[in-house]
Amino acid sequence: MEADGAPAGVASALMDSLIAASARALAGGDALGALKRVALRDDPPALALRGIAMAQLGEHPRARELLRRAARAFGAHEELARARCIVAEAEVAMAMRDLGGTPRALAAAAATLEAHDDFANARQARLIAARRLLLLGRLDEAAAALALLDGQALSPPLAAVAELTAAELALRSLRIGPARASLARAHEAAGRARVPALAAEVAEALAALDRPAARRLFPGGEQALQLDEVADLLASDALVVDACRRSVGAGDAWRPLARRPVLFALARALAEAWPGDVERETLIAYAFNTRHPDETLRARLRVEIGRLRALVAAEAGIEATARGFALKPRDGREVVLLAPPIDGEQGALVALLSDGAAWSTSALALALDASQRTVQRALAELEAEGRVRAIGRARAQRWLAPPLAGFTTILLLPSSLPIA
C-alpha cells in the first residue's frame, strides 16, 4: 500500500522523522518551527507536540485541548506517553491559573513516570503539584510536596523553578535568610538554564526583597518597612496588630482574626490610637460600619470588647476610659500597627492578580478560601475603581490587573486565610 506515491514504510519513516524534528525544535525553543512540521497531523504524538508548541506560544486554551486529545488518543499500552500529556496539561492549567482540577490525576501520572524510569518528567509533576498548593495558600502541604524533590537531580530549569518555589514558601513564613539562599541557588540554576524568562523571574524575586512590604503606622505618620524589618518586628516582644495578614500577637503567640472581622477592626482602631484611647462612637463606626450608634450597638460593642480583652489577655489589657477604651500592653510592651503597602480591603485579591496571569473567579475563590459570590463582589468593586479588568465572558471570563510597582505584596498573599 502506498501513501502519496511513497511506500507505507517510507511514509511512516518520514512521519517519524517529522515528529523527531518537531521535538528537537521544541527543545530548542522554536515553537513555530515545531508547529509547522506537525500542524496538519492528528496522530497522538503530533497532537502532543502541537499542544506543547501552542503552550509555548501562549495559546493556553488551545494547548490544553490538544493535550487532552493526545492523552485520550494514546492507547492503554502507551501509559507513559499518556502520563507525559497529563503533566504537560497540568503545566498549562497552572499557566491559566485553573486550580479547580483534582490533583489525583497528576499524582498518578507522576507514579507512572517513575515506574517507567522517566524521572525528569516525574519530578516536573511533583513540582507542579507543589506550586499549585503554594498558589492555593496551603503552605504546609506545599512544603511537604516540595520536600519530595530534596536530594534529587534536577535539570537547570526545574532546579530554578524549585528554588523559586522554596523561596516564596520561606518568604510567606518571613524566613528571610532561607529565602535569600534559595534565590541565590535559583539565580545560579537560571544562568545554567539560559532561559531569559526564568532569569527575569529570579531577578524580580530578588528585587522584591529590597522593596517595601508593609507600613508601620504612627499617630500622624508612617514608615515603610522591608521584609526583613517586618520579620524583626514580628519576632520582637512588641504587641503587633498585623493588618496585612489580619492577626494579633507578640513573639511566638499569634492569633489569626481574618475570620473575626469585628474583633480585628476593634484591635486595629485601638492600636492606631495607642497610647491614647478611642471614643465608643468611633469604635462602633469601625466595627459595625455605621455612623448612627444606638443602645443595641453600644451593648454589642461591650460584648465584642470583652471578647477581644480575653483574646489578648496575656499581652495587654483593654481599659474603659471616660470616652471609650484604651489598649494597655503588659510589661512595658510597645504596640505596633502594621498596614499593607496599598490601601483598601482587597489586598490579597489584588496581590494575586498582580502576578500578570489571567485568573478565573473560581480560581481566585479557591486561592482565597472564599465563596465565588464574595470574590465577584470584590472584583466588581475593584473594576469600578479601575484596578482590575475582565476579559472574555461567562465561563471563559478571566481577570487581570497591572503589576504593582514600588513594593512587594508577599505579605498580602493568602496562607489559608480568607479575604475580608
Summary of the structure (lengths in Angstrom):
residues: 420
radius of gyration: 26.2
end to end distance: 68.7
largest distance: 100.1
contacts: 1315
relative contact order: 0.08
helix: 58%
strand: 12%
